[in-house]
Every structure is written in C-alpha cells, then in structure tokens.
C-alpha cells in the first residue's frame, strides 16, 4: 500500500492541503466541521503522521543520539557498551524512542556529528560518553541552543550539564585497601586510555591510596584490548619487584592476565591476586572466577536514558550518582603468602 | 543561533513560504528571478535543509535501521554484535549515514518497529539479522512497498531478499573432520538458540557429518550465555560416554567450558579438545589460547552495509557469500590420547 499523504486527504475531503495540515495538527484556521471531516477522512484512509512532518513542526524526533569515538577494533572487545546500550534501550519501548548510533574516529568527528544532527533536527538529545579533562564537547553542548545532553561520567568533567556517574575513586580505594588488608604490599594498577577523564580519576585515587598506605603501586597504561592487557601484565610479572596483586580497568584484560600468569607459571591466586573492573558474565566463567569491581551496566544505561528524557522535558542540571562499584571477591584474590 | 526556517527566508525575501519551498527544492512555480533571490537570502542567513524536510520530499533519511530482538542480558555477553555494528558503521562515514538501533523483546515488536519506521519514513533501509525458518519478517519485507532490506544469513532463509552469508555448514563439517582426523570419535556440539536459522543449518551439517563418519555426536542446546554453556559442558563431561571434543557456537561458552573442565580436573587439550565459534580477541587471551572457527565480523558488517546501500540504490536480489569461517587450531585442540 502506498503511503497516504496530506494531498490524498485533501483531495478526498475536498479541502486544501493547508486546511488538512491545520486540522490534523490541531491548529486554528479551519472550522470545527472541516476539522471533523478531515480527521474522519484521514482515519478512513489509514493516514499516519510521519516523524519527518512532526519534526518540521518542531515536535520530537523520538530519537536519542549516541556517538562512540572509538576505533572499531576496540569496540567489540569489551562488553560494556553493548550492555550500556541495551540498558538505554530498555527505557525506550514505552516512549517509542530509538537510538541513533554513530561510530567515529575522533572527537572532531563527534563534534561534527552533533552539528549535523542539530542542523537537521535528527535527535531530541544526546548521551555523551567518555568525557575528558577540558573536553571541547562539554563547551559545545553547554551553549544555549545546543542539543539536550547528559554526560556519562564524573561531575568534575561535566561542566554545568547534567551527569550520571559511578564513584570510581571510591571503588579504587576499596580495592587497594582490601588487598592491603590481605597482606599485599606491592599492588599494581593496569589502567585504560590516559585521555579519558575516568582513567585520570582512577589514577589519582590509586596513587593517593598507595601513598597513604606507604606501599609500592606501579601503574601500567593500555588501550583496553586483551593484547595490551597481556603486555602490561608481562612487564609487571617480569619486573624485579613484581607485584603480588594487580587491579585491571576492565574484564578482558584481567582475563588476559590470567593467561599470562599461567604462561609464566605464576599461580592465581597463590602467587598473584587479580581484580577486574566492570564485572561481567565473563568474570564468573573463568577458572578460578575473577574477583571484580561490580556494577550493573545495563541498569546504569537505563538510568542515563531517564535523565536524558528529563533533560529533553526541560529539567536543567543535576548530578546523579548511579552507584559505587562493589568489590566482589571470587577466586582470583587471596591473602599474600607468609 | 536559532535555526533558520523557511518562514525567515520568506520574510527576508518578501515572498510566500510556498515560493521559498519551490525555489529551494528546484521545482517549477517560481520565476528564475525569485529563485535566485530566495537562494541568495537562504545562503546569506545560513539556511540548511533539515533531514525532516528532505524526508518529506522523498529524499534519503541517511539512516539505516537495525532491530535486535534479543534479551538485554544476552546482548552484552557476546562481542559479535558490537563488532558487527562497528563494521556497518565503518561504511557510513563517507555517506554521512547513521544507524538507528532498536532492541526489542520479540519478533512481533520487531515487525511493529518496521511498520512504524516505514510509516514515519525514519530509515532508508534495514539490516535483518538472525533469520529463522519460515520467518514472518521475510514475508513482510518482501512486499513491493516494504523498506529495502538485506538479510544477514543463509540464502535458504532469505526468500527473494538479497542476503549476505557465511558458509556455516562448511565450517561445521571442517571442524568435525579435523577432530576426526586427530582421532576423536565422540565429538559433541553445543549449539545456540534452536529457533535461529543458522543454528538449524549448523545442527544439520553436524548431524550429517557425524553420521557419515559413523561416530557419536551428542548435541546440547543453549542460549549463548556463559551460564548455559557451562551447564551444557557439565552435562557432557559427566555423561557415561563423555566426548573427547566439543565444538561451541560462540566464544564465551567455549571460555566457560575451559572453566568447567578445570573445575572437574579434565585437562584441556589432553583430555578434552575445545573449538569456539566467532573467533575473537578473547580466544587468544585464554591459556591455552582457544582453537576457533574464525571470520572477520567487522568486515562482514561492512559488507552487509555495502549491499544495503546497493539495495537502497535500486539493485534487486542477489546472494553474497562473505566468507567461510576458517578453523584456527590453537592450544585447546590436540590428537586424542592413545
């Protein structure tokens, strides 16, 4: 069946297309009699308003945008984003919203995407992820005419935009103190991309905690891939004063670390304790199961979607703590051997 | 800056909004002099056509739709979809396209999404994934007025729609014959969701191959999660005639199987050979690294996007073999012990 247009309704009802538009949009300019006739004809023909037409009249696009400025090769490695997106989508069904997703190589391309989306009115709002120190996106999205946005990240990174965050600093401190209490005195951190704001927050919390405890805390840098996690682990385990415990910035690097330990004959957890971040089903599938800093990423995504709907509805600002990741000790952590 | 509308241009140029619309859309109905004046004013004011306006005039939405009818809890587990989406997106940048993503609970909701997208002209075409036997979506998307679609799956499942496929049957046969050549005579398959067409194709190829070789081939059913993969592995490893080799339908179930084997003291690969599907970075991060059926999922996604653009451009039908997954033996397969 061909799509029913306003012209079809106008012809059938014997009025102008302008009159049909007025009638169907509930605007003044046509008599009640004409409005009733137009609506009856529209229903009879099976007409439906298109999002394009509603968008032109300033109505919602029923679309939320998400730009991921990550290389395709690293996107598929972690389960974080798919779980996060599934969470966002879980809030969409009641509102008939959909997610417009764009994967771009860098921040410049991300800003260009926002510019195009805004000019073409393609989305009602955007979810900004991976905020950085002095992030140019925050400035752009803070302008009075910008797309409504919610920042996924710490309040210190979000400017005046509303943000939903997890208390990563508290989680880092808890994991270091837990390992210290179990007798560990050489605790390493294998962190993610340095330019990301949450990496910096975790780095600082880690440094402060090991310094306050007066212990050694080497830090290794990665790009979240299994390969970079394995490399960092090899460097740590072959160093002169090798750590007895390592905290990783995601799940797949912790998994890779178990492989490197096995390859070197380092026993987990007897010789080496391992803690993963972003607890995932993977962490419970390894042997022994991975101790992890756990938070519900799907529920986090849903929370972000609700705050963005608030923002789209005109609510301003606000900083919302979603959760503090909780340490779930499983089989890869143990007291240090006497 | 407020968005420039056709009304602004009309006011500035001293003509009706209708005349502006005719002039900017290159349609007859205004003099060349008026057209020139309108275009000059539009440029001066910094006007840009909105996708909404272009959509109303039948121009492309520059959007491709993807509906995933999967439970959020299973979506984040596998890396397949994020890699596949990253591949689709890799073809978008040159065309300024974006992906409209919707996660829905079931096929009925997926069909309703297509209906809404079509009625509201929200996408230029859709990528249909996880085709089933007698799939109602194929019939709906085969109607003359349906959204352009490309099926990701076997030709036998795609009706007359264009499809991009991987030769899963050949890959299953190769893995069974490889294990047979290494002396295995009890080879099990741990398969995914029964209702998915590619599961059926793999099941049939597996049954035919083990029958033609005259060996035992138990089949276990899962929902792709690590938990269901672990459960299936426990059933197999505690059965009276336990298999000496198992082929899994994804990577994370194979990983979970390594955990179950360790938990039971079954050595991999000495006592049990394991083959994963959808080779991923995970497969190379385990110890020993997982033998896997390998194909490039990101490149597969890119291929699908190119075929959908062809379809949107009016190319009809066509069945395109993307690749045959290749067996990459690593550390989890070995000859059966004498």
Contacts between the chains, C-beta under 8 A, distances in Angstrom:
chain1	res1	chain2	res2	distance
A	1	B	145	6.1
A	2	B	145	6.5
A	3	B	119	7.2
A	3	B	121	7.7
A	3	B	145	7.9
A	48	B	119	4.5
A	48	B	120	7.1
A	49	B	120	7.5
A	50	B	55	7.2
A	50	B	56	7.2
A	50	B	119	6.8
A	50	B	120	4.7
A	50	B	121	5.2
A	51	B	52	7.5
A	51	B	55	7.9
A	51	B	120	3.9
A	51	B	121	7.1
A	51	B	122	5.5
A	52	B	51	7.7
A	52	B	52	4.6
A	52	B	53	7.6
A	52	B	55	3.6
A	52	B	56	4.8
A	52	B	61	7.8
A	52	B	120	7.1
A	52	B	121	5.5
A	53	B	52	7.5
A	53	B	56	6.1
A	55	B	50	7.0
A	55	B	51	7.9
A	55	B	52	3.5
A	56	B	50	7.1
A	56	B	52	4.8
A	56	B	53	6.0
A	56	B	56	6.6
A	61	B	52	7.8
A	63	B	100	7.1
A	63	B	122	7.8
A	65	B	98	7.9
A	72	B	83	7.5
A	72	B	86	3.6
A	72	B	87	6.8
A	72	B	89	7.2
A	72	B	90	5.7
A	72	B	298	5.5
A	73	B	86	7.9
A	73	B	298	7.3
A	75	B	82	5.4
A	75	B	83	7.1
A	75	B	85	7.8
A	75	B	86	4.5
A	76	B	79	4.5
A	76	B	80	7.8
A	76	B	82	4.5
A	76	B	83	3.2
A	76	B	86	5.9
A	76	B	280	7.2
A	76	B	281	7.9
A	76	B	297	7.1
A	76	B	298	6.9
A	77	B	79	6.4
A	77	B	280	7.7
A	77	B	281	5.2
A	77	B	282	8.0
A	79	B	76	4.5
A	79	B	77	6.5
A	79	B	79	7.1
A	79	B	82	8.0
A	80	B	76	7.8
A	81	B	82	6.1
A	82	B	75	5.3
A	82	B	76	4.5
A	82	B	81	6.1
A	82	B	82	4.8
A	83	B	72	7.5
A	83	B	75	7.1
A	83	B	76	3.2
A	85	B	75	7.8
A	85	B	101	7.0
A	85	B	103	7.4
A	86	B	72	3.6
A	86	B	73	7.9
A	86	B	75	4.6
A	86	B	76	5.9
A	86	B	103	5.6
A	87	B	72	6.8
A	89	B	72	7.2
A	89	B	101	7.4
A	89	B	102	6.8
A	89	B	103	3.8
A	90	B	72	5.7
A	90	B	103	7.4
A	92	B	102	7.2
A	92	B	103	7.8
A	93	B	104	7.2
A	93	B	105	8.0
A	93	B	109	7.6
A	96	B	116	7.0
A	98	B	65	7.9
A	98	B	100	5.1
A	98	B	101	6.8
A	98	B	102	4.7
A	98	B	113	7.8
A	98	B	122	7.5
A	99	B	100	7.2
A	99	B	101	4.7
A	99	B	102	7.2
A	100	B	63	7.1
A	100	B	98	5.1
A	100	B	99	7.1
A	100	B	100	5.5
A	100	B	101	7.7
A	101	B	85	7.0
A	101	B	89	7.4
A	101	B	98	6.8
A	101	B	99	4.7
A	101	B	100	7.7
A	101	B	101	5.0
A	102	B	89	6.8
A	102	B	92	7.2
A	102	B	98	4.7
A	102	B	99	7.2
A	103	B	85	7.4
A	103	B	86	5.6
A	103	B	89	3.8
A	103	B	90	7.4
A	103	B	92	7.8
A	104	B	93	7.2
A	105	B	93	8.0
A	109	B	93	7.6
A	113	B	98	7.8
A	116	B	96	6.9
A	119	B	3	7.3
A	119	B	48	4.8
A	119	B	50	7.1
A	120	B	48	7.3
A	120	B	49	7.8
A	120	B	50	4.9
A	120	B	51	4.0
A	120	B	52	7.3
A	121	B	3	7.5
A	121	B	50	5.2
A	121	B	51	7.1
A	121	B	52	5.7
A	122	B	51	5.5
A	122	B	63	7.8
A	122	B	98	7.5
A	145	B	1	6.1
A	145	B	2	6.6
A	225	B	281	6.3
A	226	B	281	4.5
A	226	B	282	6.7
A	226	B	284	6.8
A	226	B	285	3.8
A	227	B	281	7.1
A	227	B	284	7.9
A	227	B	285	8.0
A	229	B	285	7.6
A	230	B	285	6.5
A	252	B	281	7.0
A	252	B	282	6.4
A	252	B	285	6.5
A	255	B	255	7.9
A	255	B	282	6.9
A	255	B	285	5.4
A	255	B	286	7.1
A	256	B	285	3.9
A	258	B	286	8.0
A	258	B	287	6.8
A	259	B	285	5.4
A	259	B	286	5.6
A	259	B	287	3.7
A	259	B	289	7.5
A	260	B	287	7.7
A	261	B	287	8.0
A	262	B	287	3.8
A	263	B	287	5.8
A	280	B	76	7.1
A	280	B	77	7.7
A	281	B	76	7.9
A	281	B	77	5.2
A	281	B	225	6.3
A	281	B	226	4.5
A	281	B	227	7.1
A	281	B	252	7.0
A	282	B	77	8.0
A	282	B	226	6.7
A	282	B	252	6.4
A	282	B	255	6.9
A	282	B	282	7.7
A	284	B	226	6.8
A	284	B	227	7.9
A	285	B	226	3.8
A	285	B	227	8.0
A	285	B	229	7.7
A	285	B	230	6.5
A	285	B	252	6.5
A	285	B	255	5.5
A	285	B	256	3.9
A	285	B	259	5.4
A	286	B	255	7.1
A	286	B	258	8.0
A	286	B	259	5.6
A	287	B	258	6.8
A	287	B	259	3.7
A	287	B	260	7.7
A	287	B	262	3.8
A	287	B	263	5.8
A	289	B	259	7.5
A	297	B	76	7.1
A	298	B	72	5.5
A	298	B	73	7.3
A	298	B	76	7.0
